[in-house]
Amino acid sequence: MRYGIGMDSERTLEAIGREFGISRERVRQIADRALRKLRAPGAADHLRVFHED
């Protein structure tokens, strides 16, 4: 949602927070945690099945 995947543009933390009923700070925390998980060694291995060559 944040980076506009499947959408026309990026959305602000505030807009996402309003949609889910949480603060923009909580949205930032969730996004940071998700990015840390994706950067972890081996995290991308299970996502390769979704990548089209």
C-alpha positions in Angstrom: 0.0 0.0 0.0 2.7 2.5 1.0 4.7 2.3 -2.3 1.8 2.1 -4.7 2.1 -1.5 -5.7 -1.1 -2.2 -7.6 -2.1 1.5 -7.4 -1.4 4.6 -9.3 0.8 6.3 -6.7 2.3 6.1 -3.2 0.1 6.7 -0.2 1.0 8.6 2.9 1.4 6.9 6.3 -1.5 9.1 7.5 -3.8 7.9 4.8 -3.0 4.3 5.4 -3.4 4.8 9.2 -6.9 6.3 8.7 -8.0 3.4 6.5 -7.0 0.9 9.2 -7.8 3.0 12.3 -4.2 3.2 13.5 -1.6 6.0 13.9 0.8 6.9 11.1 3.6 5.9 13.6 2.2 2.4 13.9 2.0 2.2 10.1 5.6 3.1 10.0 6.5 0.5 12.6 4.7 -2.2 10.7 6.3 -1.2 7.4 9.8 -1.2 9.0 9.3 -4.6 10.5 8.1 -6.0 7.2 11.1 -4.6 5.3 13.5 -6.0 7.9 11.9 -9.5 7.5 12.3 -9.2 3.7 15.9 -8.2 4.0 16.7 -11.2 6.3 18.9 -13.9 4.8 16.8 -16.5 3.1 13.6 -14.4 3.3 13.4 -14.1 -0.5 13.7 -17.8 -1.1 10.0 -18.5 -0.5 9.0 -15.5 -2.6 10.8 -16.8 -5.7 7.7 -18.8 -6.7 5.9 -15.6 -7.4 8.6 -14.1 -9.6 8.1 -14.4 -13.3 11.2 -14.7 -15.5 
